[in-house]
Amino acid sequence: MVLLDSNLFVIDRFFPRDAHFSINRRFLDSLSTLEASISTFTLLELCGIASFNLTPKDLQLWLYNFPHVYPVRVLDPWGIGTGPSSTWFSEFLVELTEKIARKMSFGDAVLLREAERYSVEAIVTWNTKDFVRRTMIPVRTPATQLHHSS
């Protein structure tokens, strides 16, 4: 399973003139051949970004039925389970603090936490510099993931 960053979807939906748009689109077109996922946190981040440009109806579609928009699996927060939320949240904060100490933004730390906990094959993002040397998980651009998958 590969874990996808929000920037792939932002480029696809809102930046058709971006230099990466074509290869990004080719990668997104290949998602049905991959076991691709995004975390619930990434989905929430993405919906916040998209809220400035999507209609309320489209925003609800993204938030509640994102796999109908893009063929990906939305992962529940790792370890959420049925235990007390305070216990889960305390552990979540400890894990995030460890990642933020690696000089990571909050959003990147959350994505990396989920990637490590789910033992993903790779993180796919256009911002590889945000993860390289901060994890043992391979970090690939959509272009390198396409090459790796073929």
Number of C-alpha atoms within 10 A of each C-alpha: 15 23 28 24 25 23 17 22 17 15 19 17 14 13 12 14 10 11 10 16 17 14 14 24 17 13 19 20 12 14 16 12 9 13 14 23 23 23 25 18 18 23 19 14 15 20 22 13 14 18 14 10 13 15 11 11 9 17 19 14 15 20 16 11 13 19 15 10 10 16 18 21 16 18 16 13 17 16 14 13 10 7 9 9 11 9 10 16 13 11 13 17 12 11 15 22 15 13 20 16 10 14 13 18 14 13 16 19 23 22 23 25 21 23 24 16 11 17 13 18 16 20 27 23 22 20 15 14 10 16 22 13 12 14 14 10 17 15 24 21 21 22 16 12 17 17 10 9 9 5
